Amino acid sequence: MSIQKFPEHFVWGAATSAYQIEGAWQEDGKGESIWDRYSHRPFMIQNGDTGDVACDHYHHMPEDVALMRTLGLQSYRFSISWPRLLPEGHGAVNSKGLDFYERLVDELLAAGITPMATLNHWDLPQALQETGGWANRQTVDWFCEYARLAFERLGDRVGYWVTHNEPWVIAYLGYKEAGMAPGLADLTLANRAAHHLLLSHGRAVQLFRQGGYKGQIGIVLNTSHFMPASDNEKDRAACQRAYDQMLGLYLDPLYKGAYPQALLDWLGPHCPPVQAGDMALISQPTDFLGVNYYSSNLVAHDHNGGFWRNVLSQVSAPGWGRTAMNWGIYPAGLTAMLLDIKENYGNPPMFITENGTAMEDTPDAAGFVADWGRVSYLRAHLMAVHQAIQAGANLKGYYVWSLLDNFEWSQGYKPGFGIVHVDFVSGNRIPKQSAAWYREVIEKNGVEE
């Protein structure tokens, strides 16, 4: 077999998020987050699961970093829990929370692993939600207070900073579809939240530049490749609406300084509340764009398809089937998405900050999982990344989702995305077959076809 080599200095990593792995939800002065509140509401999460304990990473952190080192990870993407640092979202600082992330960063550096810290991976302090959350423009100021605190304490050691993870999920699934915390259903609030998330991103980047902190800063977006169900004009228009609603709503302000006009025309009274100077702040240069990719969609016009008058269906390439969460598997969509960003948004430096799959993992008596299906999935998507690089996309690294089996939001603990199996009773971590395979990829800086 031939090996498809990646560029020199290509970064190989794995990703997690605070609420999904840390646990210790009420320990050492941590405040309540919207996900603490949401997961404790009845019928919100499969099987009544919560992130109260999760992988208990808060107590297993040194062990987990040692595991990362054995896997050969060059970088680790984690998120900081805002309410662990600022229990009320602003004001009094929780020193024990800060100490945890100081120790994490120091452990990573001692292991030769570059930290990528995400400031907001969905767990807004509940105290701020009581005042309107991301629909309240004042939350921008509070986020900047939090960002400045993180920069000041960790900015001398963190190589990469992410302002927000997947603002579309926060705004649309949290404030429009009620499928994620805080569980609201209001299109106007969703677009306010989207705008304030982007504005707080711009303000945080400004703070980062003014502070002269070392390292790089960017934002992470969830992406999908959208394809019209036919060449019919209605389907093509419906496909464009889907693209603009998930991607254009963020990429256009970030890289073109304006929201897509067709999207604004469609939204009408639900448009984002732009004030003078907002778009210049949002569109200031960043160091990289994080791209999360899991699936691609066929889009058809549907007169009964709600506000957007469309229907989306995830597609799988021939022979791939579906994931354990019934998601489609379409590796070519990742290539297409990266090249779309290259062609339409100036080809910024990019990292794949999440890519992975939930499979029906079956541990043996020793807890080992021979997850060859995940290996095939990851190989195909890395080949898709390689093809995009060969076509000129400015890719700098890849982070597999996820390092550990963890709390998968509203789906609870049943879906396992990790390359490391976690026994949630004993707390044992057992690397899967995919972890051994990924270690070899990193060692070779390449993928066997």
Secondary structure, 3 states (H helix, E strand, C coil): CCEEECCCCCEEEEECCHHHHCCCCCCCCCCCEHHHHHHCCCCCCHHHCCCCCCCCHHHHHHHHHHHHHHCCCCEEEEECCHHHHCCCCCCCCCHHHHHHHHHHHHHHHHCCCEEEEEEECCCCEHHHHCCCHHHCCHHHHHHHHHHHHHHHHHCCCCCEEEEEECHHHHHHHHHCCCCCCCCCCCHHHHHHHHHHHHHHHHHHHHHHHHHCCCCEEEEEEEEEEEEECCCCHHHHHHHHHHHHHHHHHHHHHHHHCCCCHHHHHHHHHHCCCCCCCHHHHHCCCCCEEEEEEEEEEEEEECCCCHHHCEEEEECCCCCCCECCCCCECCHHHHHHHHHHHHHHCCCCCEEEEECCCCECCCCCCCCCCCCHHHHHHHHHHHHHHHHHHHCCCCEEEEEEECCECCCCHHHCCCCECCCEEECCCCCCEEECHHHHHHHHHHHHCEEEC
